[in-house]
Amino acid sequence: IQGLSKELPMATVDIIKMYEAGAKMNVPREELAGYVTEAVKAANAFDAADPQQLAEELGRIRQNFKLSKEAASELVNVINYLDDNALVTGDQLIGYMNEVSGSLGLAKISEKHTAALGSTLISAGADAGTAAKAVSSLFTRLSTAPDMKPVRKALQGIGLDAKEVQKGMLRQTHPTPVSYTHLTLPT
């Protein structure tokens, strides 16, 4: 911790609190230094008022989406990109991600696609909570599409089979990568 306090632009006390937040979110001991380094970078990039809370929220996302340290680092980069290039802040996206992680974890949508979807909705004017509820509801309904007549009929209306939609959602464990450099967001 003392070594990191010499390398990172943050007070030692805050670094200790971020270590504690990471440990609370079950970040393995051998990964804590790297985790805190990423969290400090995110806190600086997002101008976080409470770095400890940000570290805890990032840890919760990592835990809920079952991300490796590399995947978690990539997600922070995606959130930073969206923060810089859309009408959304990193804090809004992180709050949104925590709210949807349970239902979208079941739908097997990637964390990067989840962030891009949230960024689009928040940039269009929805607050993070409303965007999270809408996305969670949508994916919950799609995952139970064969059992719900209105959803089944709506999917039929656009030429999709409800059982195939459900099967595709549950089978998709490694989604196709998306290039976020060409992401078009509403202005």
C-alpha positions as CSV (number, residue, x, y, z in Angstrom):
1,I,0.0,0.0,0.0
2,Q,2.8,2.4,0.8
3,G,4.5,1.6,-2.5
4,L,1.3,2.3,-4.4
5,S,0.9,5.6,-2.5
6,K,4.2,6.7,-4.0
7,E,3.0,5.7,-7.5
8,L,-0.6,6.7,-7.6
9,P,-2.1,10.2,-7.4
10,M,-4.1,9.5,-4.2
11,A,-3.7,9.7,-0.5
12,T,-2.5,6.6,1.3
13,V,-5.7,6.6,3.5
14,D,-7.9,6.6,0.3
15,I,-5.8,3.7,-1.1
16,I,-6.3,1.7,2.1
17,K,-10.1,2.3,1.8
18,M,-10.0,1.2,-1.8
19,Y,-8.1,-2.0,-0.8
20,E,-10.8,-2.6,1.8
21,A,-13.6,-2.1,-0.8
22,G,-11.9,-4.5,-3.1
23,A,-11.5,-7.1,-0.4
24,K,-15.2,-6.7,0.5
25,M,-16.1,-7.4,-3.1
26,N,-14.0,-10.7,-3.0
27,V,-11.2,-9.5,-5.2
28,P,-8.4,-12.1,-4.6
29,R,-5.6,-10.9,-2.4
30,E,-3.0,-11.3,-5.1
31,E,-5.1,-9.1,-7.4
32,L,-5.8,-6.3,-5.0
33,A,-2.9,-4.0,-5.9
34,G,-3.8,-4.1,-9.6
35,Y,-7.5,-3.7,-8.7
36,V,-6.8,-0.6,-6.7
37,T,-4.6,0.8,-9.4
38,E,-7.5,0.4,-11.9
39,A,-9.9,1.9,-9.4
40,V,-7.7,4.9,-8.9
41,K,-7.4,5.4,-12.6
42,A,-11.2,5.2,-12.9
43,A,-11.7,7.6,-9.9
44,N,-9.5,10.1,-11.6
45,A,-11.0,9.7,-15.1
46,F,-14.6,10.0,-13.7
47,D,-13.8,12.7,-11.2
48,A,-15.3,10.5,-8.5
49,A,-16.3,12.3,-5.3
50,D,-15.9,9.1,-3.3
51,P,-13.1,6.8,-4.6
52,Q,-13.9,4.1,-2.0
53,Q,-17.5,3.9,-3.1
54,L,-16.4,3.8,-6.8
55,A,-14.0,0.9,-6.0
56,E,-16.8,-1.0,-4.2
57,E,-19.2,-0.4,-7.1
58,L,-16.6,-1.6,-9.7
59,G,-16.0,-4.6,-7.5
60,R,-19.7,-5.4,-7.4
61,I,-19.9,-5.2,-11.2
62,R,-16.8,-7.5,-11.5
63,Q,-18.4,-9.9,-9.1
64,N,-22.0,-9.8,-10.6
65,F,-20.7,-10.2,-14.2
66,K,-18.1,-12.7,-13.0
67,L,-15.3,-10.8,-14.8
68,S,-11.6,-11.7,-14.8
69,K,-9.2,-8.9,-13.9
70,E,-8.5,-8.4,-17.6
71,A,-12.2,-8.2,-18.5
72,A,-12.9,-5.8,-15.6
73,S,-10.0,-3.6,-16.8
74,E,-11.4,-3.7,-20.4
75,L,-14.9,-2.7,-19.1
76,V,-13.4,0.3,-17.2
77,N,-11.8,1.4,-20.5
78,V,-15.2,1.0,-22.3
79,I,-17.0,3.0,-19.6
80,N,-14.2,5.7,-19.8
81,Y,-14.6,5.8,-23.6
82,L,-18.4,6.2,-23.3
83,D,-18.0,8.8,-20.6
84,D,-15.7,10.8,-22.9
85,N,-17.8,10.3,-26.1
86,A,-21.4,10.3,-25.1
87,L,-23.8,12.3,-23.0
88,V,-23.3,10.0,-20.0
89,T,-21.0,10.1,-17.0
90,G,-18.9,7.2,-15.7
91,D,-20.8,7.4,-12.4
92,Q,-24.2,7.1,-14.2
93,L,-23.0,4.1,-16.2
94,I,-21.5,2.3,-13.1
95,G,-24.8,2.8,-11.3
96,Y,-26.7,1.5,-14.2
97,M,-24.4,-1.5,-14.6
98,N,-24.9,-2.4,-10.9
99,E,-28.7,-2.2,-11.3
100,V,-28.9,-4.4,-14.4
101,S,-26.1,-6.9,-13.6
102,G,-28.4,-9.5,-12.1
103,S,-31.0,-9.8,-14.8
104,L,-28.5,-9.3,-17.7
105,G,-26.1,-11.9,-16.2
106,L,-29.0,-14.4,-16.7
107,A,-29.5,-13.2,-20.3
108,K,-25.8,-13.7,-21.1
109,I,-25.4,-10.3,-22.7
110,S,-21.8,-9.1,-22.4
111,E,-20.8,-6.4,-19.9
112,K,-19.6,-4.2,-22.8
113,H,-22.9,-4.5,-24.7
114,T,-24.6,-3.7,-21.4
115,A,-22.6,-0.5,-21.0
116,A,-23.2,0.5,-24.6
117,L,-26.9,0.0,-24.2
118,G,-27.0,2.0,-21.0
119,S,-25.0,4.7,-22.5
120,T,-27.4,5.0,-25.4
121,L,-30.5,5.2,-23.2
122,I,-29.0,7.6,-20.7
123,S,-27.7,9.8,-23.5
124,A,-31.2,9.8,-25.0
125,G,-32.5,11.4,-21.7
126,A,-33.4,8.5,-19.4
127,D,-31.9,8.5,-15.9
128,A,-29.7,5.6,-14.9
129,G,-32.4,4.0,-12.8
130,T,-35.1,4.2,-15.4
131,A,-32.7,2.8,-18.1
132,A,-31.8,-0.1,-15.8
133,K,-35.4,-1.0,-15.1
134,A,-36.3,-0.8,-18.8
135,V,-33.4,-3.0,-19.9
136,S,-33.9,-5.5,-17.1
137,S,-37.6,-5.8,-17.9
138,L,-36.9,-6.2,-21.6
139,F,-34.4,-9.0,-21.1
140,T,-36.5,-10.7,-18.5
141,R,-39.5,-10.7,-20.9
142,L,-37.4,-12.0,-23.8
143,S,-35.9,-14.8,-21.7
144,T,-39.4,-16.0,-20.8
145,A,-40.9,-15.2,-24.3
146,P,-42.4,-18.6,-25.0
147,D,-44.4,-18.4,-21.7
148,M,-45.9,-14.9,-22.3
149,K,-48.5,-14.6,-25.0
150,P,-48.1,-10.8,-25.6
151,V,-44.3,-11.2,-26.0
152,R,-44.7,-14.3,-28.2
153,K,-47.2,-12.5,-30.4
154,A,-45.0,-9.4,-30.7
155,L,-42.0,-11.5,-31.7
156,Q,-44.1,-13.4,-34.2
157,G,-45.2,-10.0,-35.6
158,I,-41.6,-9.2,-36.5
159,G,-40.9,-12.7,-37.8
160,L,-39.1,-14.2,-34.8
161,D,-39.8,-17.4,-33.0
162,A,-40.1,-16.9,-29.2
163,K,-38.4,-20.3,-28.4
164,E,-35.5,-19.5,-30.7
165,V,-35.1,-16.1,-29.1
166,Q,-35.0,-17.6,-25.6
167,K,-32.7,-20.4,-26.7
168,G,-30.3,-17.9,-28.4
169,M,-30.2,-15.7,-25.3
170,L,-29.4,-18.6,-23.0
171,R,-26.8,-20.1,-25.3
172,Q,-24.8,-17.0,-26.0
173,T,-22.0,-17.2,-23.5
174,H,-19.3,-15.6,-25.7
175,P,-20.8,-12.8,-27.6
176,T,-19.2,-11.4,-30.8
177,P,-16.8,-8.5,-29.9
178,V,-18.1,-5.1,-30.8
179,S,-15.9,-2.2,-31.9
180,Y,-16.8,0.8,-29.7
181,T,-14.8,3.2,-31.9
182,H,-17.7,3.3,-34.4
183,L,-20.4,3.5,-31.8
184,T,-23.1,6.0,-32.9
185,L,-25.0,7.6,-30.1
186,P,-27.9,10.1,-30.2
187,T,-26.9,13.7,-29.7
